[in-house]
Amino acid sequence: PGTSAAAAGHVELIYVAAGPGAPPTVVDRARALPGRGLEGDRYAAGQGTFSSRHGSGRALTLVEGEVLDELQLPDGRRLAPHEARRNIVTRDVRLDDLIGRHFRIGTVACFGQRRCEPCAHLQRLTHPGVLRALAHRGGLRADILGDGVIGTGEALRAD
């Protein structure tokens, strides 16, 4: 993780969910709130399922669109982008390369903390087999360091 000097890509989709377990809603743009999350999202409001846990990397979650494209569950089903329950679906960037690195989404400064491994809660909300299918491919947990607006199509690049 965090080794590629050419980490660059773009935002394909943006999702926010109003509360714990609420269905994610696709938005074209979202205000990034430093240390909190995306405006309108459960984590920015302190209402996410894991909001009570302390630590970094809870403000923003990202997943590679390419992973979702190729993912197939044991029953043959596909996982729709909103079912991954990540805030941002990316394209053309390896998110593991951003672990331990500063990066920008448009003008918004972020820091990649760690992988966003799937959890039992995600599997309860979606389909059997999600845990295993997304293991080590579930995306990235990041901190938002600066405010601004993130929009669909914005460049995502390592600093």
N, C-alpha and C positions, 0 to 999 in steps of 0.2 A: 504493500500500500504506500501511496504517496511518492512514487518514484518517477513518474512520467513528467518530463518537462513540457510536453505538448498537450496538456489537458485543456481541451476546448470543445465546445458544443453549443447547444441552445435549448431553450425551454420549449417543450412541445405542448404540455398541458399544465394547468394550475388548478388545484383543488383546495377547498376549505370545507370543514364540517362544523356545523353550529354547536354541537355538543357531543358528549361521549356516546359512541354507537350510532350517532346520526349519520345518514348517508352523505358522503362527500358530494359537493356541488362544484361543477366546473365553472371557473371564472376566467375572464380574459386578462384581468389585472388584479393585483392585490398589494396593499401597502405592507411593506416589511417593517416590523416594529422591533428594534434592537433588544435582544435578550428575552423577547416574548414570543414572536411568531408572526404569522400573517393575519392581518386584521380580518375579523369574521371567522377565524378558525378557533376551535375549542381550546387549543393550547395557548393561544394569545390571550384568551379569556381566563386561563387557569382552570379549565373544566375538562381537560383531556383525561382519559383513563389513567394515565401515568403522571399527571400533573403534580401529584403530591410528592413524587420522588425528586430529590434534589440532584443537581449536577448539570453539566453542560450537554449540548447536543439535543435539546428538546424543542428548540424554536422552529426548526425546519427539517423536513424529511424529503429526500429525493430518491427516485428510482429510475433506472435506465429503461427507456422504451424498448430497446433491443431485447432486454431480458424478458419483458412482458410479451413481446412478439413471439419468442421461441418457447415460452413456458407452457407446459402441458401438464395438467393434473392427472392423477392415477385413473380417474374415470373418463379421461379424454377431453375434459372440459378445459377451456382457456380462462385465464384470470383477466377480467376487464381492467383497464387502467384505474378506474375509480375504486375497484375492489382491493387494490394494493394498499389503499388508505395512506398514501404518501402525498405530501403537498405538491410536489413538482415531478412531472415526468420529463426526463431529459432525452436528448438524442445526440449521438456522435461524441460522447464523452464517457470515459471509464471513471465512474465515481470513486472506486477504490484509490485512484491516483490522487484524489483530493483529500484523503485522510491525512491529518496533520498539516494541512496547507491552507493558506489564505486563498480565496477565490472571489470572483465577482459574478453576480447575475445582473446583467445590465450595469447599473451604477451601484448596486447594493453590495457592500462588503460582507463576506461571510467567512467562516472558518469550519473546515471539515473535521469533525470530532472522531467519529467511529462508524463502523458499519451499522446499518439499521436492520438488524436480524429480525426475522419474523417471530411472532410470539403466539402463544396459545389463544390469546384474545383475538388476534387477526383470524386465526383458523375458525374460531367460534362464529365470527361474523361473516365468514366466506364459505370455504369448501374444505372437506377433508383432503389432506395431502399438501396444503399450502405451506405448512412448516418445512417439510422436507424439500419441496420444490423451490422455495426461495432461500434456503439455507446458504449463507455466504454470497447471496445475490440479491438480497432484499433492499439494497440501496445504501444511502448515506444519511447520518444524523449530523446536522450542522448548527452552528450558532449564527445568528444574524448580528453583525457588528455595527452596521450603519442603516439609517432609515432611507426610504425611497420606495419606489413602486416597481414591482416585478411584473412584466407583461409576457404574454405568449409570444414566442419568437425571439425573445431577448437572448443575447449571447451569454454563454457561461464559460468563463475562462479562469485559469489559475493565474494568480499574481506572480 
